[in-house]
């Protein structure tokens, strides 16, 4: 059985379109522990979400209007290898 290409995924196609339209570039990576990303200020967590694959480094993209943190690092790696982006 062949794995589905990341480029065949509709969400990835839309994300690539958003990246292009918003002029997104990689801002950096968020180090994740305990499989969760938490956002907040001054010691107050305001948003918590689980990642798809647990711990690791998750890419953060910044455009003119949007800031995006990917939740699936494996999907990110597959997508980059298929599009030859760094």
C-alpha positions as CSV (number, residue, x, y, z in Angstrom):
1,X,0.0,0.0,0.0
2,X,1.3,3.5,-0.9
3,X,1.2,6.3,1.5
4,X,-0.9,9.3,0.4
5,X,1.2,12.2,-0.7
6,X,1.1,15.3,1.5
7,X,0.5,17.3,-1.6
8,X,-2.7,15.4,-2.3
9,X,-4.2,16.5,1.0
10,X,-6.8,19.3,0.6
11,X,-5.8,21.0,3.8
12,X,-2.1,21.1,2.7
13,X,-3.1,22.5,-0.7
14,X,-5.1,25.3,0.9
15,X,-2.3,26.0,3.3
16,X,0.2,26.3,0.5
17,X,-2.3,28.7,-1.2
18,X,-2.5,30.7,2.0
19,X,1.2,30.8,2.4
20,X,1.6,32.2,-1.1
21,X,-1.3,34.7,-0.8
22,X,-0.1,36.0,2.6
23,X,3.7,36.0,1.8
24,X,4.4,33.5,4.6
25,X,7.8,32.5,5.6
26,X,9.2,30.3,8.4
27,X,9.5,32.3,11.6
28,X,11.1,29.6,13.7
29,X,10.1,26.5,15.7
30,X,8.2,25.9,18.9
31,X,9.7,23.3,21.2
32,X,6.9,21.1,22.5
33,X,6.9,19.0,25.7
34,X,4.1,16.8,27.0
35,X,2.5,16.9,23.5
36,X,0.8,20.3,24.0
37,X,1.3,23.8,22.8
38,X,0.3,26.5,25.2
39,X,-0.1,30.2,24.4
40,X,-0.5,33.0,26.9
41,X,1.3,35.9,28.6
42,X,2.9,36.5,32.0
43,X,2.4,33.0,33.3
44,X,-1.3,32.8,32.3
45,X,-2.1,30.1,29.8
46,X,-4.9,31.3,27.6
47,X,-4.9,28.6,24.8
48,X,-3.9,24.9,25.0
49,X,-3.9,22.4,22.1
50,X,-2.6,18.9,21.6
51,X,-0.1,18.2,18.8
52,X,-0.6,15.3,16.5
53,X,2.7,13.5,17.2
54,X,3.6,14.4,20.7
55,X,6.8,16.2,21.6
56,X,9.3,17.8,19.2
57,X,9.9,21.0,17.2
58,X,6.9,22.4,15.5
59,X,7.2,25.1,12.7
60,X,5.8,28.6,13.1
61,X,4.9,30.5,9.9
62,X,4.4,34.3,9.7
63,X,2.7,36.2,7.0
64,X,1.3,39.7,6.6
65,X,-2.0,38.7,8.3
66,X,-1.5,35.3,9.8
67,X,0.7,33.4,12.3
68,X,0.4,29.6,12.0
69,X,1.8,26.9,14.2
70,X,1.6,23.5,12.6
71,X,0.4,20.7,14.8
72,X,1.7,17.8,12.8
73,X,5.5,17.8,12.4
74,X,5.5,14.6,10.3
75,X,3.1,16.2,7.8
76,X,5.3,19.3,7.7
77,X,8.4,17.1,6.9
78,X,6.6,15.2,4.2
79,X,5.2,18.4,2.6
80,X,8.6,20.0,2.6
81,X,10.3,17.0,1.0
82,X,7.6,16.9,-1.7
83,X,7.9,20.6,-2.5
84,X,11.7,20.8,-2.0
85,X,11.2,23.8,0.4
86,X,13.4,24.4,3.4
